[in-house]
Amino acid sequence: MGATHDSGSVRLAELVATLSLAADLGLGQPMEHCMRQTVIGLRLADLIGLEEEHRIATYYLGLMRHAYCHADATEQAKWFGDDINFKAAASELADLNAAQMVSLFLRQVASTGTGIDRARRVATFPLSGNKLFATFLMTHSALAAQFAERVELPEAVQTAILEGFEQWDGKGEPNHVAGEELSPAARLVTLASAVEVYGRTRGVEAAREMARRQRGRQFEPALVDLFDANAAEVLDEIGAAGSWDAVLAAEPGLSRQIGGEQLDEALEAMADLVDLKSPQFAGHSRGVAKLVEAAGRVSGLPEEELIALRRAALLQDLGRLGVSNAIWDKPGPLSEADRERVRLHPYLTDRMLAGVPALARSRELAARHHERIDGSGYPRGVAAAALSPADRLLASADCYHAMTEPRAHRAAMAPDEAANALRAEAKAGRLDGAAVDAVLKAAGHKAPARREWPAGLTAREVEVLGLLARGLSNKEIAGRLTVTPKTASNHVEHVYLKLGVSTRAAATLFATEQGLVGSFEPA
């Protein structure tokens, strides 16, 4: 049995930690990389006795430094092919000198596309590469700081995020802030990020050597000396310390809870972040959220289910960040390997939201937005019996909205064309007919001529009649259809009135005679 509905408030740290998991995927790093770098930053902060204001900034910068590193993934993919593989390779740049960095970038530039494409990129990259990277880093830090402002994180956090890619020697981006002018949190997390990668992939001694090589360049000399003297302690049991529960428990100071409209605004900000993955996705999550909420009202869903549906639509594509834009932006057919990566993204969404219990129902719905009632969907291939009315509405709304947007392999469909295509999906048995009708009505389409049911029953009343004939009480019918008991009772009364009966037995006999049970099974 799934969660009934979302409840209560959510810790802001839970939402930010969720974004950190999405950033890990986009960086080509193992899950919890950002959380481990946060712990390393906090351990160094403790060694220098950093005041609480800057410990809070260190915590949130550690989790959010890379939150928007997918914002220009389309541009990265044009230059480097697989944007995620490129960022994975670039994660070790702290150990490279300038010549080695240029060599790495040119290898990436020359690794994809036709011979003519490679030659063009190799020829133009030396002229545009530095400006390109400066633009990337400026975008990442500015958007992350804007998100921090939207969710009302303190000014010290916003400042630290703006300086997240600066260096001690002033050669960072975007404003070349140097030395003591850098916020303490920016100094700590810049070192912590590189230390996490080196410590995990090469060991403690390699991390110490890397830090010493960058002493006075990327990293503050005093911090390097402190880490060098305490490396074993700083990296001790970092895997366990960087786990979800441990990182949430380590949050300094704030522990803010948000709910209601404030939570919805934070989730909208997260949705906007996700939709930056590719220009073709711009506004998708917000659009689906509005559409599915309206369709849910058409269907008579209770308010708590409408809230969960809207939030699920905002969160459903978090997992997209774990799939390269070399796939999302591919203009031609996807390979089988590409399709397997695409099929994973709802599963990744599910895993990223696993630690936010107050959003359990939204998580459940989000994980199933690509499932289909005939079992042909993904990632789990579940079929009608396991899909609630809300699941069916979200699948239909997401499908319709995507049809009306441009994709790399096709132009956007006109609304009527999309409506016909959605109805065809229902006719083929992949989408639920009632859900499709509700979505199209919410989107402003007139309902097509429907099958005429006996006694003037509607499709929903036939569904209620089938459940009634199977012995379900009004309360059980409400639970099965995810409507209020009062709505279910109204449906039953309308069925009795149309059939001219007053008992379940008489209604069951009518249903049997008309082939509405046995040959027809309500979903």
Backbone torsions as a table, in degrees:
resi	resn	phi	psi	omega
1	MET	NA	129.9	-179.3
2	GLY	-80.7	176.9	177.5
3	ALA	-65.6	145.7	-177.7
4	THR	-78.3	-46.5	177.3
5	HIS	-165.5	164.5	175.8
6	ASP	-69.3	154.7	-177.7
7	SER	-146.9	149.1	170.2
8	GLY	66.6	-158.1	-177.5
9	SER	-106.4	169.8	-177.6
10	VAL	-123.1	139.4	172.2
11	ARG	-68.7	133.0	177.1
12	LEU	-57.2	-36.8	178.8
13	ALA	-60.9	-31.9	177.6
14	GLU	-65.0	-42.0	179.6
15	LEU	-67.1	-42.4	-179.1
16	VAL	-68.1	-38.6	176.8
17	ALA	-64.5	-35.6	174.8
18	THR	-61.0	-43.5	176.8
19	LEU	-62.7	-33.5	179.1
20	SER	-65.3	-34.9	176.4
21	LEU	-67.2	-38.8	176.1
22	ALA	-63.5	-40.5	178.3
23	ALA	-63.0	-39.6	177.3
24	ASP	-54.4	-46.4	-178.7
25	LEU	-63.4	-44.1	-179.2
26	GLY	-66.6	-24.7	179.0
27	LEU	-86.8	-6.9	-175.1
28	GLY	72.4	25.8	179.8
29	GLN	-107.6	158.6	176.0
30	PRO	-63.0	150.8	175.8
31	MET	-56.0	141.2	178.9
32	GLU	82.9	8.9	173.0
33	HIS	-57.7	-49.7	-178.0
34	CYS	-65.6	-34.8	178.2
35	MET	-68.5	-37.3	177.4
36	ARG	-67.6	-39.2	178.5
37	GLN	-66.1	-30.8	176.3
38	THR	-64.4	-44.5	179.2
39	VAL	-64.0	-42.0	178.3
40	ILE	-60.4	-44.3	177.4
41	GLY	-60.2	-41.6	179.1
42	LEU	-67.7	-36.9	178.7
43	ARG	-66.3	-39.9	175.5
44	LEU	-66.8	-37.8	177.8
45	ALA	-61.0	-39.6	178.6
46	ASP	-65.0	-37.0	-178.8
47	LEU	-66.1	-29.9	179.5
48	ILE	-98.3	2.3	178.5
49	GLY	66.4	41.3	-176.6
50	LEU	-65.8	139.5	-179.5
51	GLU	-68.8	160.2	-170.5
52	GLU	-58.7	-41.5	-178.6
53	GLU	-54.5	-43.3	-177.3
54	HIS	-82.6	-23.1	173.3
55	ARG	-68.1	-39.8	175.6
56	ILE	-61.7	-44.4	178.9
57	ALA	-62.8	-38.5	178.3
58	THR	-63.6	-42.9	-179.6
59	TYR	-60.2	-51.2	-175.4
60	TYR	-75.3	-32.3	174.3
61	LEU	-65.8	-40.8	178.1
62	GLY	-57.4	-40.3	-179.4
63	LEU	-79.4	-29.3	-169.6
64	MET	-109.3	-3.9	-174.3
65	ARG	-54.1	-37.3	-175.3
66	HIS	-107.2	12.8	-172.3
67	ALA	-60.4	-31.6	-177.3
68	TYR	-108.9	22.3	-178.8
69	CYS	-71.2	-5.1	175.2
70	HIS	-96.7	-2.7	-169.8
71	ALA	-62.8	-26.5	177.5
72	ASP	-119.6	34.3	-177.3
73	ALA	-62.0	-34.0	178.2
74	THR	-61.9	-44.2	178.1
75	GLU	-66.2	-40.5	177.3
76	GLN	-60.9	-42.3	-179.4
77	ALA	-65.4	-33.9	177.9
78	LYS	-63.2	-37.9	-178.3
79	TRP	-83.9	-42.4	-166.5
80	PHE	-115.6	2.4	-179.3
81	GLY	84.7	-102.1	179.6
82	ASP	-86.6	109.2	-175.5
83	ASP	-63.6	-33.5	-178.6
84	ILE	-71.8	-43.8	177.2
85	ASN	-62.3	-38.4	177.6
86	PHE	-60.5	-46.1	-178.4
87	LYS	-68.9	-32.0	175.8
88	ALA	-63.1	-42.7	178.3
89	ALA	-67.2	-38.4	-177.7
90	ALA	-71.9	-14.7	-177.8
91	SER	-64.4	-17.1	-179.3
92	GLU	-102.8	16.4	-176.4
93	LEU	-65.2	-17.2	179.6
94	ALA	-60.8	-21.6	-176.6
95	ASP	-98.4	5.5	-176.1
96	LEU	-110.0	144.4	171.8
97	ASN	-83.2	176.7	-173.8
98	ALA	-58.7	-43.2	-179.0
99	ALA	-63.3	-39.8	179.3
100	GLN	-67.6	-35.8	177.6
101	MET	-63.9	-47.2	178.5
102	VAL	-59.2	-41.8	179.5
103	SER	-60.9	-44.5	179.3
104	LEU	-62.1	-46.5	-178.5
105	PHE	-62.7	-41.6	-179.2
106	LEU	-66.8	-35.4	176.5
107	ARG	-63.0	-42.2	179.1
108	GLN	-65.9	-43.1	-179.3
109	VAL	-61.8	-35.9	-175.8
110	ALA	-89.8	8.6	-171.1
111	SER	-98.4	-2.7	-173.4
112	THR	-142.6	157.1	177.2
113	GLY	88.0	-177.6	178.9
114	THR	-72.9	168.7	179.0
115	GLY	-58.8	-40.3	179.2
116	ILE	-65.8	-42.6	178.6
117	ASP	-61.1	-45.7	-178.9
118	ARG	-62.0	-44.1	-179.0
119	ALA	-62.9	-41.3	179.5
120	ARG	-63.3	-45.3	-178.4
121	ARG	-66.0	-42.3	-180.0
122	VAL	-62.5	-37.0	-178.7
123	ALA	-70.8	-36.4	-174.4
124	THR	-93.2	-20.1	-174.4
125	PHE	-61.3	-43.7	179.9
126	PRO	-56.5	-29.3	-179.1
127	LEU	-82.2	-33.9	-173.3
128	SER	-110.4	-10.0	-172.9
129	GLY	-59.7	-48.8	-177.4
130	ASN	-62.5	-43.5	179.0
131	LYS	-63.8	-38.0	179.8
132	LEU	-60.8	-48.4	-178.4
133	PHE	-67.4	-38.2	176.9
134	ALA	-60.5	-40.6	178.6
135	THR	-65.0	-43.5	177.7
136	PHE	-55.0	-52.9	-173.4
137	LEU	-68.5	-35.8	176.0
138	MET	-62.5	-43.5	178.9
139	THR	-61.2	-47.7	-176.3
140	HIS	-60.4	-47.6	-176.3
141	SER	-72.0	-39.5	-178.3
142	ALA	-66.3	-42.8	-178.8
143	LEU	-69.9	-38.0	178.3
144	ALA	-65.3	-39.5	177.3
145	ALA	-65.4	-37.0	177.7
146	GLN	-64.5	-41.0	176.5
147	PHE	-61.7	-44.4	179.5
148	ALA	-59.0	-37.9	177.6
149	GLU	-68.0	-40.6	-179.0
150	ARG	-62.0	-35.6	-179.5
151	VAL	-95.5	12.1	171.7
152	GLU	62.7	40.8	169.7
153	LEU	-76.2	154.0	-174.4
154	PRO	-60.3	159.4	-178.3
155	GLU	-60.4	-34.8	179.3
156	ALA	-62.8	-34.2	176.3
157	VAL	-67.1	-45.4	-179.2
158	GLN	-61.4	-41.5	178.4
159	THR	-62.8	-46.3	-179.5
160	ALA	-61.0	-40.3	-179.5
161	ILE	-65.7	-39.9	177.3
162	LEU	-61.3	-26.2	-178.0
163	GLU	-102.6	14.0	-173.0
164	GLY	-63.6	-21.0	-179.7
165	PHE	-117.2	18.0	173.0
166	GLU	-80.8	165.8	179.4
167	GLN	-127.1	158.1	179.3
168	TRP	-57.8	-36.9	-176.1
169	ASP	-85.5	4.1	176.8
170	GLY	82.8	7.5	-177.8
171	LYS	-98.7	14.3	177.2
172	GLY	-87.4	-166.8	-177.3
173	GLU	-132.4	154.5	7.0
174	PRO	-98.9	-10.7	-169.7
175	ASN	-115.6	6.4	176.9
176	HIS	55.2	39.8	174.0
177	VAL	-69.5	139.7	-172.3
178	ALA	-134.5	157.4	169.1
179	GLY	55.3	-136.9	-176.3
180	GLU	-64.9	-14.6	177.4
181	GLU	-70.6	-21.5	179.1
182	LEU	-71.5	140.9	177.2
183	SER	-64.2	147.7	178.9
184	PRO	-55.9	-39.1	-178.7
185	ALA	-63.6	-41.7	179.5
186	ALA	-63.3	-40.6	178.4
187	ARG	-62.8	-43.2	-176.9
188	LEU	-67.8	-47.0	-173.2
189	VAL	-74.4	-32.0	175.5
190	THR	-58.6	-44.5	176.7
191	LEU	-69.6	-44.3	-176.1
192	ALA	-61.2	-37.1	-178.0
193	SER	-63.8	-46.9	179.6
194	ALA	-68.6	-38.8	179.3
195	VAL	-61.9	-39.8	-179.7
196	GLU	-60.8	-46.6	-178.4
197	VAL	-64.3	-47.2	-177.8
198	TYR	-69.1	-40.9	179.0
199	GLY	-62.7	-39.2	-178.9
200	ARG	-73.9	-40.8	-172.9
201	THR	-91.0	-25.5	-172.9
202	ARG	-129.9	-11.8	177.3
203	GLY	105.7	168.6	-174.6
204	VAL	-61.9	-45.3	-176.8
205	GLU	-63.9	-39.1	177.7
206	ALA	-63.7	-38.3	177.8
207	ALA	-64.6	-40.2	178.4
208	ARG	-64.6	-43.2	-179.3
209	GLU	-64.9	-41.7	178.0
210	MET	-60.7	-45.2	-179.4
211	ALA	-62.2	-40.8	179.7
212	ARG	-64.9	-38.3	179.5
213	ARG	-64.1	-31.1	-177.9
214	GLN	-98.5	9.5	178.9
215	ARG	-61.2	123.9	-179.6
216	GLY	82.8	-6.4	177.3
217	ARG	-105.4	-88.7	175.2
218	GLN	-71.0	-37.0	-166.5
219	PHE	-114.2	148.3	176.2
220	GLU	-62.6	127.6	-177.7
221	PRO	-54.8	-44.1	-177.5
222	ALA	-63.7	-36.6	178.7
223	LEU	-69.6	-39.1	176.6
224	VAL	-60.6	-44.8	-180.0
225	ASP	-62.5	-40.0	178.9
226	LEU	-64.3	-45.2	178.0
227	PHE	-64.9	-42.6	-178.7
228	ASP	-57.8	-38.7	-178.6
229	ALA	-79.6	-18.8	-174.1
230	ASN	-128.4	22.9	-171.8
231	ALA	-58.5	-44.5	-178.0
232	ALA	-61.5	-40.4	179.2
233	GLU	-68.9	-42.5	-178.0
234	VAL	-64.1	-35.6	-176.6
235	LEU	-99.3	5.5	-177.9
236	ASP	-65.0	126.9	177.1
237	GLU	48.8	40.8	-173.8
238	ILE	-68.4	-27.8	178.2
239	GLY	-61.4	-48.4	179.6
240	ALA	-68.6	-40.6	-178.9
241	ALA	-67.3	-24.9	-179.3
242	GLY	-96.4	14.1	177.4
243	SER	-75.0	164.9	-176.6
244	TRP	-53.7	-55.5	-175.7
245	ASP	-62.2	-40.8	-177.8
246	ALA	-67.1	-40.5	-178.9
247	VAL	-68.1	-40.5	176.5
248	LEU	-63.9	-38.1	178.5
249	ALA	-67.9	-24.1	-176.9
250	ALA	-86.9	-1.1	-177.6
251	GLU	-59.2	124.4	178.2
252	PRO	-84.5	144.7	165.2
253	GLY	70.6	-69.6	-163.3
254	LEU	-72.5	-65.5	-175.3
255	SER	48.2	46.2	-177.2
256	ARG	-74.8	139.6	173.5
257	GLN	-106.6	138.4	175.7
258	ILE	-130.6	144.8	179.9
259	GLY	-150.7	179.0	176.5
260	GLY	58.0	-136.3	-176.8
261	GLU	-63.6	-34.2	179.9
262	GLN	-64.8	-39.6	176.5
263	LEU	-65.5	-43.0	179.0
264	ASP	-59.9	-40.2	178.9
265	GLU	-64.8	-38.8	177.9
266	ALA	-66.0	-39.8	179.2
267	LEU	-68.6	-34.9	174.6
268	GLU	-63.6	-39.2	177.3
269	ALA	-63.9	-39.5	176.4
270	MET	-64.6	-40.3	178.7
271	ALA	-62.6	-43.4	178.5
272	ASP	-61.5	-39.4	177.4
273	LEU	-59.4	-48.1	-178.2
274	VAL	-62.5	-41.9	-175.0
275	ASP	-71.2	-8.7	173.0
276	LEU	-73.3	-9.3	-177.9
277	LYS	-52.7	-36.4	177.5
278	SER	-153.3	143.7	179.0
279	PRO	-56.2	-28.7	-178.9
280	GLN	-68.3	-17.3	-179.7
281	PHE	-96.0	-1.4	-173.6
282	ALA	-54.7	123.8	177.4
283	GLY	78.0	2.0	-174.8
284	HIS	-62.6	-49.9	-173.8
285	SER	-64.6	-44.1	177.5
286	ARG	-62.4	-41.3	-179.3
287	GLY	-63.3	-43.5	178.6
288	VAL	-64.9	-39.5	179.9
289	ALA	-60.1	-44.5	179.1
290	LYS	-66.3	-42.6	-177.1
291	LEU	-66.4	-46.2	-175.5
292	VAL	-70.7	-32.1	175.9
293	GLU	-64.7	-43.6	178.1
294	ALA	-64.1	-41.3	178.6
295	ALA	-65.4	-36.0	177.0
296	GLY	-64.0	-36.2	177.1
297	ARG	-68.8	-39.7	175.6
298	VAL	-58.1	-37.1	-176.8
299	SER	-83.5	-6.6	178.2
300	GLY	78.4	26.4	178.1
301	LEU	-69.0	148.4	177.2
302	PRO	-68.1	160.5	-172.9
303	GLU	-59.3	-41.1	-177.6
304	GLU	-65.8	-30.8	177.4
305	GLU	-74.5	-33.8	175.8
306	LEU	-63.3	-40.5	178.1
307	ILE	-62.4	-46.7	-179.9
308	ALA	-63.0	-39.3	179.0
309	LEU	-63.2	-47.6	-179.3
310	ARG	-60.9	-44.8	-179.4
311	ARG	-67.3	-37.0	177.7
312	ALA	-60.9	-41.8	179.6
313	ALA	-63.1	-36.6	178.7
314	LEU	-68.6	-30.0	-174.5
315	LEU	-99.6	-12.5	-164.8
316	GLN	-60.9	-25.8	-173.6
317	ASP	-106.7	18.2	173.5
318	LEU	-51.7	-40.0	-177.4
319	GLY	-66.2	-15.1	176.8
320	ARG	-58.8	-27.4	-176.9
321	LEU	-67.0	-17.1	178.6
322	GLY	-89.7	6.2	-179.9
323	VAL	-118.9	131.8	-175.0
324	SER	-64.4	148.1	173.3
325	ASN	-70.0	-14.4	171.6
326	ALA	-62.2	-21.8	175.0
327	ILE	-94.3	-52.5	-177.1
328	TRP	-58.9	-37.7	-174.7
329	ASP	-97.5	12.4	-177.5
330	LYS	-70.3	123.7	-175.5
331	PRO	-76.8	-20.5	-177.8
332	GLY	-105.9	-170.0	-179.1
333	PRO	-61.8	145.3	176.3
334	LEU	-82.0	145.1	173.4
335	SER	-75.1	169.2	177.8
336	GLU	-62.0	-38.4	177.5
337	ALA	-63.6	-40.5	176.6
338	ASP	-60.4	-45.9	-178.0
339	ARG	-63.1	-35.7	177.8
340	GLU	-64.3	-38.4	176.8
341	ARG	-64.8	-43.6	179.5
342	VAL	-61.0	-42.6	-177.7
343	ARG	-63.9	-19.1	-179.1
344	LEU	-78.5	-20.0	-166.6
345	HIS	-64.7	-34.3	174.4
346	PRO	-66.8	-33.2	176.6
347	TYR	-64.0	-42.0	179.0
348	LEU	-63.3	-40.0	175.2
349	THR	-57.5	-47.1	179.9
350	ASP	-56.5	-46.1	-177.8
351	ARG	-68.7	-36.7	-179.0
352	MET	-67.0	-29.7	-177.9
353	LEU	-93.6	1.9	-173.9
354	ALA	-61.7	-26.9	-176.9
355	GLY	-93.1	12.6	-178.7
356	VAL	-117.9	82.1	-172.3
357	PRO	-61.1	-29.6	-178.3
358	ALA	-69.0	-14.6	177.9
359	LEU	-109.6	27.9	-173.6
360	ALA	-59.9	-43.6	-178.4
361	ARG	-68.4	-42.2	177.6
362	SER	-62.1	-40.7	177.4
363	ARG	-60.1	-44.3	-178.8
364	GLU	-60.5	-45.5	178.9
365	LEU	-67.2	-43.6	-178.5
366	ALA	-60.3	-37.9	-177.9
367	ALA	-67.8	-17.3	-175.3
368	ARG	-113.0	16.3	-173.0
369	HIS	-72.9	-11.4	174.3
370	HIS	-109.7	11.3	174.5
371	GLU	-79.4	156.2	-178.0
372	ARG	-130.9	150.6	-171.7
373	ILE	-68.4	-17.8	176.1
374	ASP	-91.6	6.7	178.7
375	GLY	82.8	6.3	-176.3
376	SER	-88.6	-0.2	-176.8
377	GLY	-84.4	-168.0	-178.5
378	TYR	-144.1	161.1	10.5
379	PRO	-89.1	-14.3	-171.5
380	ARG	-104.7	-10.7	179.8
381	GLY	66.7	31.9	178.1
382	VAL	-74.4	154.8	-174.0
383	ALA	-118.1	-169.1	-168.3
384	ALA	-50.8	-45.2	-173.9
385	ALA	-59.3	-26.9	-177.2
386	ALA	-97.7	-0.9	-174.2
387	LEU	-108.5	120.1	-179.2
388	SER	-77.2	166.9	174.1
389	PRO	-54.1	-37.4	179.0
390	ALA	-66.1	-41.4	175.3
391	ASP	-55.6	-45.3	-175.5
392	ARG	-67.7	-38.3	177.4
393	LEU	-65.0	-43.9	-178.5
394	LEU	-65.5	-41.8	178.0
395	ALA	-60.0	-42.8	-178.4
396	SER	-70.2	-41.9	-179.7
397	ALA	-65.2	-44.0	179.3
398	ASP	-62.4	-42.3	-179.3
399	CYS	-63.9	-47.2	-179.9
400	TYR	-62.5	-47.2	-177.2
401	HIS	-62.1	-41.3	178.5
402	ALA	-63.0	-36.8	178.9
403	MET	-62.1	-33.3	-177.2
404	THR	-85.0	1.8	178.7
405	GLU	-109.6	152.5	176.5
406	PRO	-71.4	148.2	173.2
407	ARG	-130.3	163.9	-174.5
408	ALA	-59.8	-29.9	-175.3
409	HIS	-100.3	-0.6	-179.1
410	ARG	-160.9	160.3	173.6
411	ALA	-80.8	165.1	175.1
412	ALA	-65.0	141.5	175.9
413	MET	-81.5	147.2	170.2
414	ALA	-67.4	153.5	-176.5
415	PRO	-52.9	-44.4	-179.2
416	ASP	-67.1	-36.9	176.7
417	GLU	-63.6	-42.5	178.4
418	ALA	-64.7	-39.6	178.9
419	ALA	-61.9	-43.3	178.8
420	ASN	-65.1	-39.6	179.1
421	ALA	-65.9	-37.2	179.0
422	LEU	-67.9	-41.8	177.0
423	ARG	-62.3	-34.6	178.0
424	ALA	-64.9	-35.8	176.4
425	GLU	-64.0	-38.3	177.0
426	ALA	-68.1	-43.4	-179.7
427	LYS	-62.0	-35.0	179.6
428	ALA	-76.6	-7.0	176.6
429	GLY	88.5	12.8	-179.9
430	ARG	-92.3	-38.0	177.0
431	LEU	-111.3	153.7	-179.1
432	ASP	-76.3	130.0	-176.8
433	GLY	-60.8	-43.7	-179.8
434	ALA	-64.7	-39.4	178.5
435	ALA	-65.7	-42.5	177.8
436	VAL	-60.6	-44.7	178.5
437	ASP	-60.1	-43.0	-179.4
438	ALA	-65.1	-42.0	179.4
439	VAL	-64.3	-45.1	-178.7
440	LEU	-67.4	-36.9	175.6
441	LYS	-63.9	-42.9	178.3
442	ALA	-63.9	-31.2	179.8
443	ALA	-83.8	-0.3	174.8
444	GLY	94.9	13.0	178.2
445	HIS	-90.6	142.9	173.8
446	LYS	-73.5	143.4	179.1
447	ALA	-70.7	137.7	175.7
448	PRO	-71.9	169.5	175.6
449	ALA	-59.8	131.4	-176.0
450	ARG	-104.6	162.6	173.3
451	ARG	-61.1	140.6	177.6
452	GLU	-89.0	116.7	176.9
453	TRP	-86.6	155.4	-179.8
454	PRO	-62.0	149.4	176.1
455	ALA	62.0	20.2	178.6
456	GLY	71.8	18.6	178.9
457	LEU	-67.8	146.3	171.5
458	THR	-85.5	168.3	178.5
459	ALA	-60.0	-40.2	179.5
460	ARG	-66.8	-38.3	179.5
461	GLU	-67.6	-33.9	174.3
462	VAL	-63.7	-39.6	177.8
463	GLU	-63.9	-43.4	177.8
464	VAL	-63.3	-42.5	179.1
465	LEU	-60.4	-42.3	178.4
466	GLY	-61.0	-41.3	178.4
467	LEU	-68.6	-40.2	177.9
468	LEU	-59.8	-44.5	-179.7
469	ALA	-65.5	-26.3	178.7
470	ARG	-84.3	2.6	173.1
471	GLY	94.9	9.2	-179.1
472	LEU	-76.7	140.4	174.6
473	SER	-75.4	169.3	177.0
474	ASN	-57.7	-40.9	179.8
475	LYS	-64.8	-40.5	179.6
476	GLU	-69.5	-36.4	175.5
477	ILE	-62.5	-43.1	177.9
478	ALA	-58.5	-44.2	179.5
479	GLY	-64.5	-41.2	-178.8
480	ARG	-66.1	-39.8	-177.5
481	LEU	-91.3	-2.8	-177.5
482	THR	53.9	51.9	172.6
483	VAL	-125.8	172.4	178.8
484	THR	-73.3	153.5	175.8
485	PRO	-56.1	-35.6	178.7
486	LYS	-64.1	-42.6	178.3
487	THR	-62.7	-43.0	178.5
488	ALA	-61.9	-43.5	179.4
489	SER	-61.4	-39.8	177.6
490	ASN	-62.6	-42.7	178.1
491	HIS	-59.7	-45.3	-179.0
492	VAL	-62.2	-43.2	179.3
493	GLU	-61.3	-41.0	178.7
494	HIS	-65.2	-38.1	177.6
495	VAL	-62.3	-49.6	179.1
496	TYR	-58.4	-43.1	-177.6
497	LEU	-63.2	-45.5	-178.7
498	LYS	-67.4	-33.8	-179.3
499	LEU	-84.1	-14.3	-177.2
500	GLY	69.0	34.7	-179.7
501	VAL	-125.6	168.2	180.0
502	SER	-134.4	5.7	-180.0
503	THR	-131.4	157.4	177.2
504	ARG	-62.9	-40.4	-177.2
505	ALA	-61.4	-43.4	179.8
506	ALA	-65.5	-40.4	178.1
507	ALA	-64.7	-38.6	179.2
508	THR	-65.2	-41.5	178.7
509	LEU	-61.9	-44.4	177.9
510	PHE	-58.8	-46.5	-179.0
511	ALA	-61.1	-39.4	179.4
512	THR	-66.0	-45.5	-178.7
513	GLU	-63.6	-33.5	-176.9
514	GLN	-91.1	2.8	179.7
515	GLY	71.4	26.8	-178.5
516	LEU	-92.9	-6.7	167.6
517	VAL	-127.3	155.3	-175.6
518	GLY	87.4	-71.5	177.0
519	SER	-78.5	-20.3	178.1
520	PHE	-122.9	121.7	177.1
521	GLU	-114.3	121.5	177.5
522	PRO	-63.6	142.9	-179.0
523	ALA	-69.1	NA	NA
